[in-house]
Amino acid sequence: MIHINKVGELTGVTVRTLRYYDKIGLLKPASKTEGGHRLYTNEEIKKLQQVQFLKKLDFRYKKLKICSTLMSGIGRIVYRVNYLT
């Protein structure tokens, strides 16, 4: 598990932004410490990278949430098939 501060250091995303993403349901942490600090796994960091990519393409938060969901799990397969065709 990776602490929220370390995620910020690794990705360049501020802790405030990570908390906001959690609040709006865009990127939930894998768990929290007893003190309430958010903890992330590599899976959440991959999702954060997807969000950052889509944000650079000027997607808004509502669309980011939908696209991020589609790009994970089965949606990722559909995305790849559509991309290749």
N, C-alpha and C positions, 0 to 999 in steps of 0.2 A: 504494500500500500504506500502511496506517495502523498505526503502532506500537501495541503493547498498552497503553502508558500513555495514549496519546491516545484510544484506544477507551474506556478507563476514564473519562477526563474527559468524553467526549461522551455516554456512556450512564449514568453513575453506578454502573456495575458495577465492583467492585474488581478489581485485577490478580490478586489471590489467587483470586477466583471465576472469572475467565477462565482461569487456569491449571488450576483444578479441572475446569471444563467441558471443557478440552482432554484432561485425564487420563482422564475417564470417557467421552470420545468424543461428548459432547453438542454441542460447538462446536469444531471443529478450525480452527486458523489456516490461511490460504491458503499461507503459507510462513514461513520463519524466516530471520533474519539469520545471518551467519557466527558471530556471538556468541551465537546461540541465542534472540534476542528474537523473540517471536511477532509476525507481521504479518497484518493482516486487510484484506479488501476490503469494499466496500459490501454485497456479497452476504452475508458473514458477519455484518455489523452488522444487516442485515435479519433474519437468522435469530436473532440475539441478541434483537432486539426481540420476535420471536415467542415465544421462550423466556420472556422477562420477562412478557409478557402471560399466557401459560399458567400461569406460576408464581403470578401474582396470583389466578388461578382455583383455586389450591391443588392443581395437578397435581404429582405426585412426579416425581423425576428419570427413572425408567424410562419413565413415561408421557410426560414431556416429550420424551425422545429419539424415541419413536415418533411423537408428534404433530408434532414439528418436521420429521421426515423426511417425513411425509405431506403437510405443508403446503408442502414445496418441490417444484419440478419438476412432474411430472404429478400428484402428490398435491395440489398447490395448486389445480389445476383441479377435481379431485374434491371438495375441500373447498368450493369456491365453488358447485358444482352442488348439493351437499347443503344448503348454507346457503340457497340461493334456493328450494328446494322444500319 
